[in-house]
């Protein structure tokens, strides 16, 4: 990332910073628990991806799914880079989508926006969004070695080829974070390689297979 842009993002983040108190949970949920909140009896479904500890709540009797930030109506939940050595947020997210896809639901209550009437089609749309993004990343990497910033600035945002130029500083920071998660996903599946040169991580395609073939066994 250019130094002046990085400095501007850091300064903006400092101005926007809001102190967040630390809380200790009464109960740590791991998935499979039952929460009895009459008249509902929710099953806890472990759905990491958007965050490492995200859960959804499902009541099979009323066919209600509280999808929190896992499945949203019109936007794709932010999937960012993990600092954990074995972290795979995008892989976790795609697996978690399949966990909820075929649940019988009368309606879905997301963390933002209006209720979702049809769960499976929306899950398919979200999966397809990330597949298109992975393909776009691989296409950028058909050129030469690229940094995460290089990749992010050469793929489409806001449904436009010049979308990167339209992003605010905050949006660019978020877009770069998402691009890193997609790069991590491809590195873990040996579709691309990563090495550090002069303190900067660069990425390169590991195969000359067509992009679609590279993702068939994802």
C-alpha positions as CSV (number, residue, x, y, z in Angstrom):
1,X,0.0,0.0,0.0
2,X,1.4,3.5,-0.8
3,X,2.8,5.1,2.3
4,X,0.6,8.2,2.1
5,X,-2.6,6.1,1.7
6,X,-1.6,3.9,4.6
7,X,-0.9,7.0,6.8
8,X,-4.3,8.4,5.9
9,X,-6.1,5.2,6.8
10,X,-4.3,5.0,10.1
11,X,-5.1,8.6,10.9
12,X,-8.8,8.1,10.0
13,X,-9.0,4.9,12.1
14,X,-7.5,6.8,15.1
15,X,-10.2,9.5,14.7
16,X,-13.0,6.9,14.4
17,X,-11.7,4.7,17.3
18,X,-14.3,3.9,19.9
19,X,-13.2,2.3,23.2
20,X,-14.9,-1.1,23.5
21,X,-15.2,-2.6,27.1
22,X,-14.2,-6.2,27.7
23,X,-16.9,-8.6,28.7
24,X,-16.7,-12.1,30.1
25,X,-19.4,-14.4,28.7
26,X,-21.6,-16.3,31.2
27,X,-21.6,-19.3,28.9
28,X,-19.3,-20.1,26.0
29,X,-21.3,-21.5,23.1
30,X,-19.6,-24.1,20.8
31,X,-22.6,-25.2,18.8
32,X,-25.2,-27.9,19.6
33,X,-26.6,-26.2,22.7
34,X,-30.3,-25.5,23.2
35,X,-31.6,-22.2,24.3
36,X,-35.2,-22.3,25.8
37,X,-36.8,-18.9,25.3
38,X,-40.5,-19.6,25.4
39,X,-42.2,-20.2,23.1
40,X,-39.0,-20.7,21.1
41,X,-36.4,-23.4,21.6
42,X,-33.3,-22.5,19.6
43,X,-30.5,-24.8,18.5
44,X,-27.1,-23.1,18.5
45,X,-25.4,-23.5,15.1
46,X,-21.6,-22.8,14.9
47,X,-21.0,-20.7,11.8
48,X,-17.5,-19.2,11.8
49,X,-16.4,-17.0,8.9
50,X,-17.6,-13.4,9.3
51,X,-16.1,-13.7,12.8
52,X,-14.3,-16.7,14.3
53,X,-17.0,-17.2,17.0
54,X,-20.2,-16.4,15.1
55,X,-23.3,-18.5,15.7
56,X,-26.8,-18.7,14.3
57,X,-29.9,-19.7,16.2
58,X,-32.5,-22.1,14.7
59,X,-35.9,-23.2,15.9
60,X,-37.1,-26.2,13.9
61,X,-40.7,-26.0,15.3
62,X,-41.3,-22.5,14.1
63,X,-38.8,-22.9,11.2
64,X,-37.1,-19.6,12.2
65,X,-33.4,-19.0,11.7
66,X,-31.7,-16.0,13.3
67,X,-28.8,-15.7,10.9
68,X,-27.0,-12.7,12.6
69,X,-24.3,-11.5,10.2
70,X,-23.8,-14.9,8.5
71,X,-26.5,-14.5,5.8
72,X,-27.6,-11.0,4.9
73,X,-30.4,-10.0,2.5
74,X,-28.6,-7.7,0.0
75,X,-25.0,-7.4,1.1
76,X,-22.2,-9.9,1.5
77,X,-20.9,-10.2,5.0
78,X,-17.3,-8.9,5.4
79,X,-14.8,-11.8,5.4
80,X,-11.4,-10.5,6.5
81,X,-7.9,-11.8,7.0
82,X,-7.1,-13.8,10.2
83,X,-4.0,-13.3,12.2
84,X,-4.1,-16.9,13.3
85,X,-1.4,-19.0,11.5
86,X,-4.0,-21.7,10.5
87,X,-6.8,-19.2,10.0
88,X,-9.0,-19.7,7.0
89,X,-12.0,-17.3,7.4
90,X,-13.2,-17.7,3.8
91,X,-13.0,-21.4,3.9
92,X,-14.8,-21.4,7.2
93,X,-17.5,-19.1,5.8
94,X,-18.1,-21.2,2.7
95,X,-18.4,-24.3,4.9
96,X,-20.7,-22.5,7.3
97,X,-23.0,-21.5,4.4
98,X,-23.6,-25.1,3.6
99,X,-24.4,-25.9,7.3
100,X,-27.5,-23.6,7.1
101,X,-28.4,-23.8,3.4
102,X,-31.0,-26.6,3.6
103,X,-32.6,-25.8,6.9
104,X,-36.4,-25.7,6.6
105,X,-37.2,-22.1,7.2
106,X,-40.4,-20.0,7.1
107,X,-38.3,-16.9,7.4
108,X,-34.8,-15.8,8.3
109,X,-33.9,-12.9,10.5
110,X,-30.5,-11.4,9.6
111,X,-28.5,-9.0,11.8
112,X,-29.1,-6.2,9.2
113,X,-31.9,-5.5,6.8
114,X,-35.2,-7.2,6.2
115,X,-36.2,-10.8,6.8
116,X,-35.1,-13.3,4.1
117,X,-37.9,-15.4,2.6
118,X,-35.8,-17.9,0.6
119,X,-32.6,-19.1,2.4
120,X,-31.1,-21.6,-0.1
121,X,-31.1,-19.2,-3.1
122,X,-29.5,-16.5,-1.0
123,X,-26.8,-18.8,0.2
124,X,-26.1,-19.8,-3.4
125,X,-25.8,-16.1,-4.3
126,X,-23.3,-15.5,-1.5
127,X,-21.2,-18.6,-2.5
128,X,-21.2,-17.5,-6.1
129,X,-20.1,-14.0,-5.1
130,X,-17.0,-15.4,-3.5
131,X,-16.3,-17.8,-6.4
132,X,-16.4,-14.9,-8.8
133,X,-14.0,-13.0,-6.5
134,X,-11.6,-15.9,-6.3
135,X,-11.6,-16.1,-10.1
136,X,-10.9,-12.4,-10.3
137,X,-8.0,-12.7,-8.0
138,X,-6.6,-15.6,-10.0
139,X,-7.0,-13.6,-13.2
140,X,-5.0,-10.7,-11.8
141,X,-2.3,-13.1,-10.8
142,X,-1.9,-14.4,-14.3
143,X,0.3,-11.4,-14.9
144,X,3.3,-11.3,-12.5
145,X,3.9,-11.4,-8.8
146,X,1.5,-9.1,-7.0
147,X,1.0,-7.7,-3.5
148,X,-2.4,-7.9,-1.8
149,X,-2.8,-4.2,-2.6
150,X,-1.9,-4.8,-6.3
151,X,-4.6,-7.5,-6.5
152,X,-7.2,-5.5,-4.6
153,X,-6.7,-2.4,-6.8
154,X,-7.1,-4.4,-10.0
155,X,-10.4,-6.2,-9.3
156,X,-13.9,-4.9,-9.6
157,X,-15.6,-3.1,-6.7
158,X,-19.1,-1.5,-6.6
159,X,-19.8,-3.5,-9.8
160,X,-17.5,-1.3,-11.8
161,X,-14.0,-1.7,-13.3
162,X,-12.9,1.6,-11.7
163,X,-14.6,0.7,-8.4
164,X,-11.3,0.9,-6.5
165,X,-11.1,4.6,-7.3
166,X,-14.6,5.1,-6.0
167,X,-13.9,3.6,-2.6
168,X,-13.4,5.8,0.4
169,X,-10.4,5.2,2.6
170,X,-12.4,3.1,5.0
171,X,-13.9,1.1,2.2
172,X,-10.4,0.5,0.7
173,X,-9.2,-0.8,4.0
174,X,-12.1,-3.2,4.2
175,X,-11.6,-4.2,0.5
176,X,-8.0,-4.9,1.1
177,X,-8.8,-7.0,4.2
178,X,-11.3,-9.1,2.2
179,X,-8.7,-9.5,-0.6
180,X,-6.2,-10.8,1.9
181,X,-8.8,-13.4,3.0
182,X,-9.3,-14.6,-0.6
183,X,-5.5,-14.8,-1.1
184,X,-5.2,-16.8,2.2
185,X,-7.9,-19.2,0.9
186,X,-6.0,-19.7,-2.4
187,X,-2.6,-20.1,-0.6
188,X,-4.0,-22.8,1.7
189,X,-5.3,-24.7,-1.3
190,X,-2.0,-24.4,-3.2
191,X,-3.6,-22.4,-6.0
192,X,-1.1,-19.6,-5.5
193,X,2.2,-19.2,-3.7
194,X,3.3,-16.5,-1.3
195,X,6.8,-15.3,-0.5
196,X,8.2,-12.3,1.3
197,X,10.6,-10.1,-0.7
198,X,12.2,-7.2,1.2
199,X,9.6,-7.4,3.9
200,X,6.6,-7.4,1.4
201,X,4.4,-10.4,0.7
202,X,3.9,-11.1,-3.0
203,X,1.7,-13.7,-4.6
204,X,1.9,-15.7,-7.8
205,X,-0.2,-18.3,-9.6
206,X,1.0,-21.9,-8.7
207,X,-0.6,-23.4,-11.8
208,X,-1.3,-22.6,-15.4
209,X,-4.6,-24.4,-15.4
210,X,-7.7,-22.4,-16.5
211,X,-9.1,-20.4,-13.7
212,X,-12.3,-22.4,-13.6
213,X,-10.4,-25.7,-13.4
214,X,-8.3,-24.3,-10.6
215,X,-11.4,-23.9,-8.4
216,X,-13.3,-27.0,-9.2
217,X,-12.0,-28.9,-6.2
218,X,-12.3,-26.0,-3.8
